[in-house]
Amino acid sequence: MMVIRVICFILMAAITPYGWYTWLFAIGAVFLPYVAVVVANVGKESDVPEREVPDRQIAAEDQEVLPQDDTPLVITITESPMNPEDPSR
């Protein structure tokens, strides 16, 4: 479409005597970028995939998986104060 726009612009300026077709080329040179953007954006729409629900419990293959109950799994993480005398830190 952009090539057609450039051709319209060149023909608008190059063809003489000016007449109704000059306006037609001018309209093509002005409105073709809008049409090109609209056509390009139409192809970007996609179906929204269904929401995937993750497993409630992750276990290694050799571990026994505990049965799932209705209580939510809660993980609590706490930090201990940093010991300035500990050389490993």
Jmol script that loads the backbone (N, CA, C; Angstrom):
load data "model"
ATOM      1  N   MET A   1       0.820  -1.201   0.000  1.00  0.00           N
ATOM      2  CA  MET A   1       0.000   0.000   0.000  1.00  0.00           C
ATOM      3  C   MET A   1       0.863   1.263   0.000  1.00  0.00           C
ATOM      4  N   MET A   2       2.012   1.170   0.665  1.00  0.00           N
ATOM      5  CA  MET A   2       2.870   2.357   0.686  1.00  0.00           C
ATOM      6  C   MET A   2       3.468   2.636  -0.686  1.00  0.00           C
ATOM      7  N   VAL A   3       3.695   1.593  -1.464  1.00  0.00           N
ATOM      8  CA  VAL A   3       4.197   1.798  -2.827  1.00  0.00           C
ATOM      9  C   VAL A   3       3.125   2.493  -3.664  1.00  0.00           C
ATOM     10  N   ILE A   4       1.888   2.058  -3.491  1.00  0.00           N
ATOM     11  CA  ILE A   4       0.782   2.699  -4.212  1.00  0.00           C
ATOM     12  C   ILE A   4       0.657   4.159  -3.782  1.00  0.00           C
ATOM     13  N   ARG A   5       0.880   4.434  -2.503  1.00  0.00           N
ATOM     14  CA  ARG A   5       0.810   5.823  -2.018  1.00  0.00           C
ATOM     15  C   ARG A   5       1.883   6.683  -2.689  1.00  0.00           C
ATOM     16  N   VAL A   6       3.083   6.159  -2.754  1.00  0.00           N
ATOM     17  CA  VAL A   6       4.179   6.918  -3.381  1.00  0.00           C
ATOM     18  C   VAL A   6       3.874   7.151  -4.858  1.00  0.00           C
ATOM     19  N   ILE A   7       3.350   6.133  -5.520  1.00  0.00           N
ATOM     20  CA  ILE A   7       2.989   6.291  -6.935  1.00  0.00           C
ATOM     21  C   ILE A   7       1.902   7.361  -7.094  1.00  0.00           C
ATOM     22  N   CYS A   8       0.896   7.350  -6.204  1.00  0.00           N
ATOM     23  CA  CYS A   8      -0.149   8.388  -6.248  1.00  0.00           C
ATOM     24  C   CYS A   8       0.440   9.773  -6.063  1.00  0.00           C
ATOM     25  N   PHE A   9       1.388   9.898  -5.139  1.00  0.00           N
ATOM     26  CA  PHE A   9       2.006  11.207  -4.884  1.00  0.00           C
ATOM     27  C   PHE A   9       2.792  11.684  -6.107  1.00  0.00           C
ATOM     28  N   ILE A  10       3.543  10.775  -6.703  1.00  0.00           N
ATOM     29  CA  ILE A  10       4.332  11.158  -7.885  1.00  0.00           C
ATOM     30  C   ILE A  10       3.402  11.524  -9.049  1.00  0.00           C
ATOM     31  N   LEU A  11       2.362  10.728  -9.272  1.00  0.00           N
ATOM     32  CA  LEU A  11       1.438  11.025 -10.365  1.00  0.00           C
ATOM     33  C   LEU A  11       0.675  12.327 -10.121  1.00  0.00           C
ATOM     34  N   MET A  12       0.387  12.621  -8.850  1.00  0.00           N
ATOM     35  CA  MET A  12      -0.311  13.864  -8.522  1.00  0.00           C
ATOM     36  C   MET A  12       0.517  15.075  -8.946  1.00  0.00           C
ATOM     37  N   ALA A  13       1.816  14.986  -8.741  1.00  0.00           N
ATOM     38  CA  ALA A  13       2.671  16.128  -9.059  1.00  0.00           C
ATOM     39  C   ALA A  13       3.135  16.132 -10.518  1.00  0.00           C
ATOM     40  N   ALA A  14       3.245  14.962 -11.138  1.00  0.00           N
ATOM     41  CA  ALA A  14       3.874  14.881 -12.451  1.00  0.00           C
ATOM     42  C   ALA A  14       2.903  15.043 -13.619  1.00  0.00           C
ATOM     43  N   ILE A  15       1.681  14.580 -13.474  1.00  0.00           N
ATOM     44  CA  ILE A  15       0.747  14.612 -14.606  1.00  0.00           C
ATOM     45  C   ILE A  15       0.134  16.005 -14.732  1.00  0.00           C
ATOM     46  N   THR A  16       0.296  16.574 -15.922  1.00  0.00           N
ATOM     47  CA  THR A  16      -0.322  17.867 -16.218  1.00  0.00           C
ATOM     48  C   THR A  16      -1.160  17.713 -17.479  1.00  0.00           C
ATOM     49  N   PRO A  17      -2.131  18.433 -17.743  1.00  0.00           N
ATOM     50  CA  PRO A  17      -2.739  19.488 -16.934  1.00  0.00           C
ATOM     51  C   PRO A  17      -3.504  18.880 -15.760  1.00  0.00           C
ATOM     52  N   TYR A  18      -3.556  19.655 -14.706  1.00  0.00           N
ATOM     53  CA  TYR A  18      -4.233  19.195 -13.499  1.00  0.00           C
ATOM     54  C   TYR A  18      -5.737  19.123 -13.733  1.00  0.00           C
ATOM     55  N   GLY A  19      -6.369  18.125 -13.146  1.00  0.00           N
ATOM     56  CA  GLY A  19      -7.807  17.958 -13.321  1.00  0.00           C
ATOM     57  C   GLY A  19      -8.376  17.146 -12.169  1.00  0.00           C
ATOM     58  N   TRP A  20      -9.510  16.485 -12.418  1.00  0.00           N
ATOM     59  CA  TRP A  20     -10.166  15.712 -11.359  1.00  0.00           C
ATOM     60  C   TRP A  20      -9.307  14.548 -10.890  1.00  0.00           C
ATOM     61  N   TYR A  21      -8.499  13.966 -11.780  1.00  0.00           N
ATOM     62  CA  TYR A  21      -7.643  12.836 -11.424  1.00  0.00           C
ATOM     63  C   TYR A  21      -6.519  13.268 -10.481  1.00  0.00           C
ATOM     64  N   THR A  22      -6.133  14.556 -10.538  1.00  0.00           N
ATOM     65  CA  THR A  22      -5.134  15.059  -9.596  1.00  0.00           C
ATOM     66  C   THR A  22      -5.669  14.956  -8.176  1.00  0.00           C
ATOM     67  N   TRP A  23      -6.947  15.311  -7.997  1.00  0.00           N
ATOM     68  CA  TRP A  23      -7.561  15.185  -6.671  1.00  0.00           C
ATOM     69  C   TRP A  23      -7.661  13.721  -6.246  1.00  0.00           C
ATOM     70  N   LEU A  24      -7.922  12.843  -7.181  1.00  0.00           N
ATOM     71  CA  LEU A  24      -8.003  11.415  -6.882  1.00  0.00           C
ATOM     72  C   LEU A  24      -6.655  10.893  -6.390  1.00  0.00           C
ATOM     73  N   PHE A  25      -5.569  11.285  -7.059  1.00  0.00           N
ATOM     74  CA  PHE A  25      -4.234  10.881  -6.622  1.00  0.00           C
ATOM     75  C   PHE A  25      -3.892  11.485  -5.258  1.00  0.00           C
ATOM     76  N   ALA A  26      -4.309  12.737  -5.031  1.00  0.00           N
ATOM     77  CA  ALA A  26      -4.045  13.380  -3.734  1.00  0.00           C
ATOM     78  C   ALA A  26      -4.781  12.653  -2.608  1.00  0.00           C
ATOM     79  N   ILE A  27      -6.031  12.285  -2.856  1.00  0.00           N
ATOM     80  CA  ILE A  27      -6.790  11.548  -1.836  1.00  0.00           C
ATOM     81  C   ILE A  27      -6.122  10.197  -1.566  1.00  0.00           C
ATOM     82  N   GLY A  28      -5.660   9.536  -2.609  1.00  0.00           N
ATOM     83  CA  GLY A  28      -4.946   8.269  -2.420  1.00  0.00           C
ATOM     84  C   GLY A  28      -3.676   8.444  -1.620  1.00  0.00           C
ATOM     85  N   ALA A  29      -2.917   9.509  -1.877  1.00  0.00           N
ATOM     86  CA  ALA A  29      -1.667   9.747  -1.161  1.00  0.00           C
ATOM     87  C   ALA A  29      -1.909  10.100   0.305  1.00  0.00           C
ATOM     88  N   VAL A  30      -3.059  10.715   0.607  1.00  0.00           N
ATOM     89  CA  VAL A  30      -3.333  11.129   1.979  1.00  0.00           C
ATOM     90  C   VAL A  30      -3.947   9.998   2.805  1.00  0.00           C
ATOM     91  N   PHE A  31      -4.890   9.254   2.230  1.00  0.00           N
ATOM     92  CA  PHE A  31      -5.653   8.282   3.016  1.00  0.00           C
ATOM     93  C   PHE A  31      -5.113   6.852   2.975  1.00  0.00           C
ATOM     94  N   LEU A  32      -4.219   6.527   2.065  1.00  0.00           N
ATOM     95  CA  LEU A  32      -3.685   5.166   2.024  1.00  0.00           C
ATOM     96  C   LEU A  32      -2.886   4.776   3.271  1.00  0.00           C
ATOM     97  N   PRO A  33      -2.131   5.670   3.932  1.00  0.00           N
ATOM     98  CA  PRO A  33      -1.457   5.256   5.171  1.00  0.00           C
ATOM     99  C   PRO A  33      -2.443   4.820   6.254  1.00  0.00           C
ATOM    100  N   TYR A  34      -3.571   5.525   6.363  1.00  0.00           N
ATOM    101  CA  TYR A  34      -4.586   5.137   7.345  1.00  0.00           C
ATOM    102  C   TYR A  34      -5.132   3.749   7.032  1.00  0.00           C
ATOM    103  N   VAL A  35      -5.450   3.506   5.786  1.00  0.00           N
ATOM    104  CA  VAL A  35      -5.989   2.203   5.383  1.00  0.00           C
ATOM    105  C   VAL A  35      -4.949   1.104   5.626  1.00  0.00           C
ATOM    106  N   ALA A  36      -3.688   1.379   5.357  1.00  0.00           N
ATOM    107  CA  ALA A  36      -2.630   0.389   5.563  1.00  0.00           C
ATOM    108  C   ALA A  36      -2.494   0.023   7.033  1.00  0.00           C
ATOM    109  N   VAL A  37      -2.579   1.001   7.912  1.00  0.00           N
ATOM    110  CA  VAL A  37      -2.478   0.730   9.349  1.00  0.00           C
ATOM    111  C   VAL A  37      -3.677  -0.078   9.839  1.00  0.00           C
ATOM    112  N   VAL A  38      -4.867   0.270   9.373  1.00  0.00           N
ATOM    113  CA  VAL A  38      -6.064  -0.471   9.778  1.00  0.00           C
ATOM    114  C   VAL A  38      -5.979  -1.919   9.308  1.00  0.00           C
ATOM    115  N   VAL A  39      -5.555  -2.149   8.071  1.00  0.00           N
ATOM    116  CA  VAL A  39      -5.436  -3.506   7.543  1.00  0.00           C
ATOM    117  C   VAL A  39      -4.372  -4.285   8.307  1.00  0.00           C
ATOM    118  N   ALA A  40      -3.262  -3.645   8.659  1.00  0.00           N
ATOM    119  CA  ALA A  40      -2.194  -4.334   9.396  1.00  0.00           C
ATOM    120  C   ALA A  40      -2.646  -4.708  10.801  1.00  0.00           C
ATOM    121  N   ASN A  41      -3.444  -3.869  11.435  1.00  0.00           N
ATOM    122  CA  ASN A  41      -3.876  -4.155  12.803  1.00  0.00           C
ATOM    123  C   ASN A  41      -4.979  -5.192  12.875  1.00  0.00           C
ATOM    124  N   VAL A  42      -5.722  -5.394  11.824  1.00  0.00           N
ATOM    125  CA  VAL A  42      -6.795  -6.387  11.840  1.00  0.00           C
ATOM    126  C   VAL A  42      -6.209  -7.781  12.005  1.00  0.00           C
ATOM    127  N   GLY A  43      -5.068  -8.055  11.441  1.00  0.00           N
ATOM    128  CA  GLY A  43      -4.459  -9.371  11.531  1.00  0.00           C
ATOM    129  C   GLY A  43      -3.868  -9.680  12.884  1.00  0.00           C
ATOM    130  N   LYS A  44      -3.714  -8.712  13.758  1.00  0.00           N
ATOM    131  CA  LYS A  44      -3.082  -8.927  15.050  1.00  0.00           C
ATOM    132  C   LYS A  44      -4.032  -9.465  16.108  1.00  0.00           C
ATOM    133  N   GLU A  45      -5.325  -9.482  15.846  1.00  0.00           N
ATOM    134  CA  GLU A  45      -6.266  -9.993  16.825  1.00  0.00           C
ATOM    135  C   GLU A  45      -6.126 -11.502  16.912  1.00  0.00           C
ATOM    136  N   SER A  46      -6.151 -12.018  18.125  1.00  0.00           N
ATOM    137  CA  SER A  46      -6.061 -13.462  18.307  1.00  0.00           C
ATOM    138  C   SER A  46      -7.045 -13.889  19.385  1.00  0.00           C
ATOM    139  N   ASP A  47      -7.361 -15.170  19.369  1.00  0.00           N
ATOM    140  CA  ASP A  47      -8.254 -15.699  20.389  1.00  0.00           C
ATOM    141  C   ASP A  47      -7.530 -15.738  21.723  1.00  0.00           C
ATOM    142  N   VAL A  48      -8.246 -15.386  22.760  1.00  0.00           N
ATOM    143  CA  VAL A  48      -7.673 -15.429  24.099  1.00  0.00           C
ATOM    144  C   VAL A  48      -7.736 -16.873  24.582  1.00  0.00           C
ATOM    145  N   PRO A  49      -6.585 -17.455  24.928  1.00  0.00           N
ATOM    146  CA  PRO A  49      -6.613 -18.850  25.377  1.00  0.00           C
ATOM    147  C   PRO A  49      -7.306 -18.971  26.735  1.00  0.00           C
ATOM    148  N   GLU A  50      -7.816 -20.169  26.988  1.00  0.00           N
ATOM    149  CA  GLU A  50      -8.453 -20.390  28.271  1.00  0.00           C
ATOM    150  C   GLU A  50      -7.417 -20.300  29.374  1.00  0.00           C
ATOM    151  N   ARG A  51      -7.874 -19.873  30.524  1.00  0.00           N
ATOM    152  CA  ARG A  51      -6.986 -19.699  31.665  1.00  0.00           C
ATOM    153  C   ARG A  51      -6.534 -21.065  32.159  1.00  0.00           C
ATOM    154  N   GLU A  52      -5.224 -21.225  32.323  1.00  0.00           N
ATOM    155  CA  GLU A  52      -4.683 -22.484  32.797  1.00  0.00           C
ATOM    156  C   GLU A  52      -4.539 -22.420  34.306  1.00  0.00           C
ATOM    157  N   VAL A  53      -5.102 -23.394  34.981  1.00  0.00           N
ATOM    158  CA  VAL A  53      -5.037 -23.444  36.439  1.00  0.00           C
ATOM    159  C   VAL A  53      -3.838 -24.300  36.825  1.00  0.00           C
ATOM    160  N   PRO A  54      -2.869 -23.738  37.560  1.00  0.00           N
ATOM    161  CA  PRO A  54      -1.691 -24.508  37.934  1.00  0.00           C
ATOM    162  C   PRO A  54      -2.031 -25.566  38.988  1.00  0.00           C
ATOM    163  N   ASP A  55      -1.196 -26.579  39.075  1.00  0.00           N
ATOM    164  CA  ASP A  55      -1.388 -27.596  40.104  1.00  0.00           C
ATOM    165  C   ASP A  55      -1.200 -26.979  41.478  1.00  0.00           C
ATOM    166  N   ARG A  56      -1.927 -27.528  42.441  1.00  0.00           N
ATOM    167  CA  ARG A  56      -1.827 -27.001  43.805  1.00  0.00           C
ATOM    168  C   ARG A  56      -0.596 -27.515  44.511  1.00  0.00           C
ATOM    169  N   GLN A  57      -0.006 -28.576  44.001  1.00  0.00           N
ATOM    170  CA  GLN A  57       1.107 -29.182  44.702  1.00  0.00           C
ATOM    171  C   GLN A  57       2.148 -29.618  43.684  1.00  0.00           C
ATOM    172  N   ILE A  58       3.414 -29.315  43.953  1.00  0.00           N
ATOM    173  CA  ILE A  58       4.492 -29.709  43.068  1.00  0.00           C
ATOM    174  C   ILE A  58       5.320 -30.740  43.815  1.00  0.00           C
ATOM    175  N   ALA A  59       5.574 -31.872  43.192  1.00  0.00           N
ATOM    176  CA  ALA A  59       6.354 -32.926  43.829  1.00  0.00           C
ATOM    177  C   ALA A  59       7.240 -33.575  42.783  1.00  0.00           C
ATOM    178  N   ALA A  60       8.349 -34.136  43.246  1.00  0.00           N
ATOM    179  CA  ALA A  60       9.220 -34.873  42.344  1.00  0.00           C
ATOM    180  C   ALA A  60       8.541 -36.187  41.978  1.00  0.00           C
ATOM    181  N   GLU A  61       8.993 -36.822  40.915  1.00  0.00           N
ATOM    182  CA  GLU A  61       8.345 -38.034  40.458  1.00  0.00           C
ATOM    183  C   GLU A  61       8.440 -39.172  41.468  1.00  0.00           C
ATOM    184  N   ASP A  62       9.544 -39.213  42.224  1.00  0.00           N
ATOM    185  CA  ASP A  62       9.718 -40.318  43.164  1.00  0.00           C
ATOM    186  C   ASP A  62       9.033 -40.062  44.506  1.00  0.00           C
ATOM    187  N   GLN A  63       8.513 -38.874  44.732  1.00  0.00           N
ATOM    188  CA  GLN A  63       7.822 -38.576  45.983  1.00  0.00           C
ATOM    189  C   GLN A  63       6.344 -38.900  45.843  1.00  0.00           C
ATOM    190  N   GLU A  64       5.754 -39.252  46.948  1.00  0.00           N
ATOM    191  CA  GLU A  64       4.322 -39.527  46.952  1.00  0.00           C
ATOM    192  C   GLU A  64       3.570 -38.203  47.001  1.00  0.00           C
ATOM    193  N   VAL A  65       2.595 -38.057  46.156  1.00  0.00           N
ATOM    194  CA  VAL A  65       1.800 -36.838  46.114  1.00  0.00           C
ATOM    195  C   VAL A  65       0.670 -36.981  47.118  1.00  0.00           C
ATOM    196  N   LEU A  66       0.589 -36.009  48.003  1.00  0.00           N
ATOM    197  CA  LEU A  66      -0.459 -36.043  49.024  1.00  0.00           C
ATOM    198  C   LEU A  66      -1.801 -35.680  48.401  1.00  0.00           C
ATOM    199  N   PRO A  67      -2.875 -36.237  48.889  1.00  0.00           N
ATOM    200  CA  PRO A  67      -4.186 -35.876  48.331  1.00  0.00           C
ATOM    201  C   PRO A  67      -4.496 -34.407  48.579  1.00  0.00           C
ATOM    202  N   GLN A  68      -5.153 -33.794  47.620  1.00  0.00           N
ATOM    203  CA  GLN A  68      -5.492 -32.379  47.743  1.00  0.00           C
ATOM    204  C   GLN A  68      -6.788 -32.239  48.518  1.00  0.00           C
ATOM    205  N   ASP A  69      -6.777 -31.318  49.451  1.00  0.00           N
ATOM    206  CA  ASP A  69      -8.000 -31.010  50.186  1.00  0.00           C
ATOM    207  C   ASP A  69      -8.436 -29.590  49.842  1.00  0.00           C
ATOM    208  N   ASP A  70      -9.460 -29.131  50.496  1.00  0.00           N
ATOM    209  CA  ASP A  70      -9.994 -27.811  50.163  1.00  0.00           C
ATOM    210  C   ASP A  70      -9.289 -26.662  50.860  1.00  0.00           C
ATOM    211  N   THR A  71      -8.332 -26.943  51.720  1.00  0.00           N
ATOM    212  CA  THR A  71      -7.631 -25.861  52.412  1.00  0.00           C
ATOM    213  C   THR A  71      -6.521 -25.330  51.506  1.00  0.00           C
ATOM    214  N   PRO A  72      -6.357 -24.022  51.485  1.00  0.00           N
ATOM    215  CA  PRO A  72      -5.314 -23.461  50.621  1.00  0.00           C
ATOM    216  C   PRO A  72      -3.919 -23.720  51.184  1.00  0.00           C
ATOM    217  N   LEU A  73      -2.956 -23.851  50.304  1.00  0.00           N
ATOM    218  CA  LEU A  73      -1.575 -24.047  50.683  1.00  0.00           C
ATOM    219  C   LEU A  73      -0.967 -22.689  51.024  1.00  0.00           C
ATOM    220  N   VAL A  74      -0.405 -22.565  52.227  1.00  0.00           N
ATOM    221  CA  VAL A  74       0.182 -21.300  52.662  1.00  0.00           C
ATOM    222  C   VAL A  74       1.654 -21.535  52.947  1.00  0.00           C
ATOM    223  N   ILE A  75       2.490 -20.714  52.337  1.00  0.00           N
ATOM    224  CA  ILE A  75       3.936 -20.786  52.566  1.00  0.00           C
ATOM    225  C   ILE A  75       4.340 -19.505  53.273  1.00  0.00           C
ATOM    226  N   THR A  76       5.009 -19.638  54.410  1.00  0.00           N
ATOM    227  CA  THR A  76       5.453 -18.481  55.182  1.00  0.00           C
ATOM    228  C   THR A  76       6.970 -18.416  55.122  1.00  0.00           C
ATOM    229  N   ILE A  77       7.486 -17.259  54.765  1.00  0.00           N
ATOM    230  CA  ILE A  77       8.927 -17.039  54.693  1.00  0.00           C
ATOM    231  C   ILE A  77       9.286 -15.963  55.691  1.00  0.00           C
ATOM    232  N   THR A  78      10.252 -16.261  56.538  1.00  0.00           N
ATOM    233  CA  THR A  78      10.718 -15.271  57.511  1.00  0.00           C
ATOM    234  C   THR A  78      12.218 -15.111  57.353  1.00  0.00           C
ATOM    235  N   GLU A  79      12.691 -13.947  57.698  1.00  0.00           N
ATOM    236  CA  GLU A  79      14.121 -13.676  57.632  1.00  0.00           C
ATOM    237  C   GLU A  79      14.648 -13.501  59.036  1.00  0.00           C
ATOM    238  N   SER A  80      15.828 -14.031  59.258  1.00  0.00           N
ATOM    239  CA  SER A  80      16.472 -13.829  60.555  1.00  0.00           C
ATOM    240  C   SER A  80      17.411 -12.641  60.429  1.00  0.00           C
ATOM    241  N   PRO A  81      17.676 -11.967  61.553  1.00  0.00           N
ATOM    242  CA  PRO A  81      18.592 -10.819  61.471  1.00  0.00           C
ATOM    243  C   PRO A  81      19.990 -11.279  61.065  1.00  0.00           C
ATOM    244  N   MET A  82      20.681 -10.428  60.330  1.00  0.00           N
ATOM    245  CA  MET A  82      22.016 -10.761  59.868  1.00  0.00           C
ATOM    246  C   MET A  82      23.003 -10.713  61.027  1.00  0.00           C
ATOM    247  N   ASN A  83      23.825 -11.732  61.099  1.00  0.00           N
ATOM    248  CA  ASN A  83      24.847 -11.806  62.144  1.00  0.00           C
ATOM    249  C   ASN A  83      26.135 -11.220  61.590  1.00  0.00           C
ATOM    250  N   PRO A  84      26.609 -10.071  62.116  1.00  0.00           N
ATOM    251  CA  PRO A  84      27.825  -9.452  61.556  1.00  0.00           C
ATOM    252  C   PRO A  84      29.084 -10.285  61.823  1.00  0.00           C
ATOM    253  N   GLU A  85      29.049 -11.183  62.795  1.00  0.00           N
ATOM    254  CA  GLU A  85      30.226 -11.977  63.103  1.00  0.00           C
ATOM    255  C   GLU A  85      30.317 -13.246  62.244  1.00  0.00           C
ATOM    256  N   ASP A  86      29.288 -13.550  61.491  1.00  0.00           N
ATOM    257  CA  ASP A  86      29.269 -14.761  60.661  1.00  0.00           C
ATOM    258  C   ASP A  86      30.112 -14.531  59.414  1.00  0.00           C
ATOM    259  N   PRO A  87      31.228 -15.270  59.235  1.00  0.00           N
ATOM    260  CA  PRO A  87      32.112 -15.033  58.092  1.00  0.00           C
ATOM    261  C   PRO A  87      31.541 -15.554  56.762  1.00  0.00           C
ATOM    262  N   SER A  88      30.519 -16.400  56.813  1.00  0.00           N
ATOM    263  CA  SER A  88      29.974 -16.945  55.575  1.00  0.00           C
ATOM    264  C   SER A  88      29.157 -15.924  54.804  1.00  0.00           C
ATOM    265  N   ARG A  89      28.786 -14.829  55.406  1.00  0.00           N
ATOM    266  CA  ARG A  89      27.979 -13.810  54.728  1.00  0.00           C
ATOM    267  C   ARG A  89      28.809 -12.708  54.203  1.00  0.00           C
TER     268      ARG A  89
END
end "model"
wireframe off; spacefill off
backbone 0.3
color backbone group
